[in-house]
């Protein structure tokens, strides 16, 4: 409906009036959520928040929203944009405060206490959201505005807000009869429980895995930094003198990429690809139940399957458009894999080995081929990418492009000691946003990297611009002793990617909360993140931040040249595992019956139909595919990373043509994409920036796949009919 359906006011109405006043006053004194934060820029006062605060604040917020919605639907005046859409958009600071904090910390600091709270928190929130989505009186007011939108002199953003509110309520059951509404509410509650269980299983299974090595000779090939981290992990587990590797990316990926010991690589690979697939934390039965619930939900809402439901309201419009794009990328990608594997096999044979390249060999031999072809050692390259240097790089990029400066606030509230907080200001020194970074891995943090916010951006009823609090989370290796946090090329790209999302949230100027920042179509949201990845390896920026962590030496021109030459190395593998996962996701979404689903067989059948190379697995197998089974976030939507790459690759070609820091081009991107948010049609915004619709061939050029056997041909245009 709007920004997370977090639209509330302020009141507690549980007991008698006098008792209620006392309780509310007491709550406001003891529970930090109950009143606006008295902190710089309204940063959540994390040090004052206890586990006991979440559920009372949630329940109070729910009560407040009910009161706010009642005021809207019982307003005797005819529905207007202001008294209905805006009123809903501004109706709930309390629930927003508690939900944004709880949901953030449940992902990054998922303690047993948070998990226990979540088992009550999420079902309550889900039921409450359904109640708002299916409120007949509220829908009647919004429908009146929707039906008369052509007769009114609305701005483009107002019209879109009305249309989105109407369509979202329809998609959430507003037109259903009472029996179907009741069933849909039960399904949503069930899905909320299942997502919670999936994520709990995944995190617990991830933390339960350990690969113990008791002989340092077996660690041949691994960088000393990885060995030191493994030794420290062993010490933390009372195994001093040994080395422990985990499934967290900073531990897993270096072992797969550098370990000469093939047995270790195989154990790590199989440990990861069987994650949450058996035993106490098996997600197979959870997935089966999720699929059943989703199919029924789609059917109740008038859709043949869940993929049809999820693609109906985004740029792609339908599953066919998404699959056509993916297949046009898939064909040249697997052709490239054949070449990559042949090169690996030749190198392995030359070394005197007597085995066929297997999936657990891919990372290792891809790195060896890179060294052989380009004389490029990523272990040495990473010494120029200390995490603090890369942070300097993203901030420098933002200042050169958009005129914003990041100044650390060392004494700001933070939810973890390793979090850093920054005041973001424009060229005139005016406050733009607060930005937080949380980069290091820990057992309580889910895998991956992401961006979100602790406070949204919007304009209040009296015209005051409320500025956002945005954060980036990653899972980089924490510095230990003399071992610094040095980033791989993939991690550098990740840092620029999430910062791109951050800029989308920080620089937004959309008036309405439901349209601000990343509140855009799901297959448009990755444009700001992915386009900013391109700057990471551009020499003009690279020389300003890539300094050797020991000597301070600027990255040499010779190394920059090698990085450029090797920039599309291994793109067959990278693209195949990504597109394969996206196609798997869409196949799950097109199921119409999940009564006897076998997850492993389903995955194998999809791979067989695609002629997926045996050496490559899906980027995420289903039991740990959190994007699509840990929530609805990217369900039947993982393709959006490729859809948005059509836009970002095409868009960056304009920067390359004009100059990567060309002021006019940067200004246009800032105004038409970053500031606009969801206040206009996404394709129209893109065309305003680019001057034309995108050409998908730019994606293939960007990945170095344009000359593979299956060329671009008639690729569908994003946003096309």
MORA-V132829 format. One record per residue. RES is the residue in one small letter. SS is DSSP state (hx for helix, st for strand, lp for the rest). PHI is phi as a letter, one per 20 degrees, with the letter a starting at -180 (999 if undefined). Layout:
res ss phi
RES SS PHI
RES SS PHI
//
This chain:
res ss phi
x lp 999
x lp b
x hx g
x hx l
x hx l
x lp e
x lp c
x lp c
x lp d
x lp b
x lp a
x lp c
x lp c
x lp d
x lp c
x lp f
x hx g
x hx f
x hx f
x hx f
x hx f
x hx f
x hx f
x hx f
x hx f
x hx f
x hx f
x hx f
x hx e
x hx d
x lp d
x hx f
x hx f
x hx f
x lp b
x lp g
x lp f
x lp e
x lp c
x hx g
x hx l
x hx m
x lp f
x lp g
x lp e
x hx g
x hx f
x hx d
x lp e
x lp d
x hx g
x hx f
x hx e
x hx f
x hx f
x hx f
x hx f
x hx f
x hx f
x hx f
x hx f
x hx f
x hx f
x hx f
x hx f
x hx g
x hx f
x hx f
x hx f
x hx g
x hx f
x hx f
x hx f
x lp e
x lp f
x lp f
x lp f
x lp f
x lp f
x lp c
x hx g
x hx f
x hx e
x hx c
x hx f
x hx f
x hx g
x hx f
x hx f
x lp d
x lp e
x lp b
x hx f
x hx f
x hx f
x hx f
x hx g
x hx f
x hx f
x hx f
x hx f
x hx f
x hx f
x hx f
x hx f
x hx f
x hx e
x hx d
x lp c
x lp e
x lp f
x hx g
x hx f
x hx f
x hx f
x hx f
x hx f
x hx g
x hx f
x hx d
x hx f
x hx f
x hx f
x hx f
x hx f
x hx f
x hx f
x hx f
x hx f
x hx f
x hx f
x hx f
x hx f
x lp d
x lp f
x hx f
x hx f
x hx f
x hx f
x hx f
x hx f
x hx f
x hx f
x hx f
x hx f
x hx f
x hx f
x lp d
x hx f
x hx f
x hx e
x lp d
x lp e
x lp f
x lp f
x hx g
x hx f
x hx f
x hx f
x hx f
x hx f
x hx f
x hx f
x hx f
x hx f
x hx f
x hx f
x hx f
x hx f
x hx f
x hx f
x lp d
x lp o
x lp f
x lp e
x lp f
x lp f
x hx f
x hx f
x hx f
x hx f
x hx f
x hx f
x hx f
x hx f
x hx f
x hx f
x hx f
x hx f
x hx f
x hx f
x hx g
x hx f
x hx f
x hx f
x hx f
x hx f
x hx g
x hx f
x hx f
x hx g
x hx f
x hx f
x hx f
x hx f
x hx f
x hx f
x hx f
x lp f
x lp b
x st d
x st e
x st d
x lp d
x lp c
x hx f
x hx f
x hx f
x hx e
x lp g
x lp n
x lp f
x lp f
x hx g
x hx f
x hx f
x hx f
x hx f
x hx f
x hx f
x hx f
x hx f
x hx f
x hx f
x hx f
x hx f
x lp d
x lp l
x lp c
x lp g
x lp n
x lp d
x st c
x st d
x st d
x lp d
x lp e
x lp f
x hx g
x hx f
x hx e
x hx f
x hx f
x hx f
x hx f
x hx f
x hx e
x hx c
x lp f
x lp f
x lp f
x hx f
x hx f
x hx f
x hx f
x hx f
x hx f
x hx f
x hx f
x hx f
x hx f
x hx f
x hx f
x lp d
x lp g
x lp l
x lp d
x lp a
x hx m
x hx f
x hx d
x lp f
x lp e
x hx g
x hx f
x hx f
x hx f
x hx g
x hx f
x hx f
x hx f
x hx f
x hx f
x hx f
x hx f
x hx f
x hx f
x hx f
x hx f
x hx g
x lp e
x lp n
x lp d
x lp f
x lp b
x hx f
x hx f
x hx f
x hx f
x hx f
x hx e
x lp f
x lp d
x lp c
x lp g
x lp f
x lp m
x lp b
x hx f
x hx g
x hx f
x hx f
x hx f
x hx f
x hx f
x hx f
x hx f
x hx f
x hx e
x hx g
x hx f
x hx f
x hx f
x hx f
x hx f
x hx f
x hx g
x hx g
x hx f
x hx f
x hx f
x hx f
x hx f
x hx f
x hx f
x hx f
x hx f
x hx f
x hx f
x hx f
x lp f
x lp n
x lp f
x lp c
x lp b
x lp e
x lp g
x lp d
x hx g
x hx f
x hx e
x hx f
x hx g
x hx f
x hx f
x hx f
x hx f
x hx f
x hx f
x hx f
x hx f
x hx f
x hx e
x hx d
x lp l
x lp c
x lp d
x hx f
x hx f
x hx f
x hx f
x hx f
x hx f
x hx e
x lp c
x st f
x hx g
x hx f
x hx f
x hx f
x hx f
x hx f
x hx f
x hx f
x hx f
x hx f
x hx g
x hx f
x hx f
x hx f
x hx e
x hx c
x lp m
x lp d
x st c
x st d
x st c
x st f
x lp d
x lp f
x lp e
x lp f
x lp g
x lp b
x lp e
x lp b
x lp g
x lp e
x lp f
x st d
x st c
x st c
x st e
x st d
x st c
x lp e
x lp f
x lp e
x lp n
x lp e
x st f
x st d
x st a
x st d
x st c
x st c
x st c
x st c
x st e
x st e
x lp f
x lp b
x lp g
x lp e
x lp d
x lp f
x lp f
x lp o
x lp b
x st b
x st c
x st b
x st b
x st e
x st b
x lp e
x lp d
x st a
x st d
x lp f
x lp f
x lp e
x lp n
x lp e
x st e
x st e
x lp e
x lp e
x st c
x st d
x st c
x st d
x st c
x st b
x st c
x st e
x lp f
x lp f
x lp g
x st c
x lp l
x lp e
x st e
x lp e
x lp e
x st d
x lp e
x lp f
x hx f
x hx f
x hx f
x hx f
x hx f
x hx f
x hx f
x hx f
x hx f
x hx f
x hx f
x hx f
x hx g
x hx g
x hx f
x hx g
x hx f
x hx f
x lp e
x lp g
x lp c
x lp f
x lp f
x lp d
x hx g
x hx f
x hx d
x lp e
x lp l
x lp e
x lp f
x lp c
x lp g
x lp g
x lp e
x lp d
x lp f
x hx e
x hx f
x hx f
x hx f
x hx f
x hx f
x hx f
x hx f
x hx f
x hx f
x hx g
x hx d
x lp f
x hx g
x hx f
x hx e
x hx g
x hx f
x hx e
x hx c
x lp e
x st d
x lp g
x lp f
x lp e
x lp e
x lp m
x lp f
x st f
x lp g
x lp f
x hx g
x hx f
x hx f
x hx f
x hx f
x hx f
x hx f
x hx f
x hx f
x lp e
x lp f
x lp d
x lp f
x lp m
x hx f
x hx f
x hx f
x hx g
x hx f
x hx f
x hx f
x hx f
x hx f
x hx g
x hx f
x hx f
x hx f
x hx g
x hx g
x hx f
x hx f
x hx g
x hx f
x lp e
x lp f
x lp d
x lp b
x lp c
x lp f
x lp c
x lp f
x lp d
x hx g
x hx f
x hx f
x hx f
x hx g
x hx f
x hx f
x hx f
x hx f
x hx f
x hx f
x hx e
x lp l
x lp f
x lp g
x lp f
x lp e
x lp c
x lp d
x lp g
x lp g
x lp c
x lp f
x hx g
x hx f
x hx c
x lp e
x hx f
x hx g
x hx d
x hx d
x lp e
x lp a
x lp e
x lp g
x lp d
x lp f
x lp l
x lp b
x lp f
x lp f
x hx f
x hx f
x hx f
x hx g
x hx f
x hx f
x hx g
x hx f
x hx f
x hx f
x hx f
x hx f
x hx f
x hx f
x hx f
x hx f
x hx f
x hx f
x hx e
x lp p
x lp f
x lp d
x lp g
x hx g
x hx f
x hx f
x hx f
x hx f
x hx f
x hx f
x hx f
x hx f
x hx e
x hx d
x hx f
x lp e
x lp f
x lp l
x lp d
x lp e
x lp b
x lp f
x hx f
x hx f
x hx f
x hx f
x hx f
x hx f
x hx f
x hx f
x hx e
x lp n
x lp a
x lp f
x lp f
x lp d
x lp f
x hx g
x hx f
x hx f
x hx f
x hx f
x hx f
x lp e
x lp m
x lp d
x lp f
x lp e
x lp f
x lp g
x lp e
x lp f
x lp g
x lp l
x lp e
x lp f
x lp f
x lp e
x lp g
x lp n
x lp f
x lp e
//
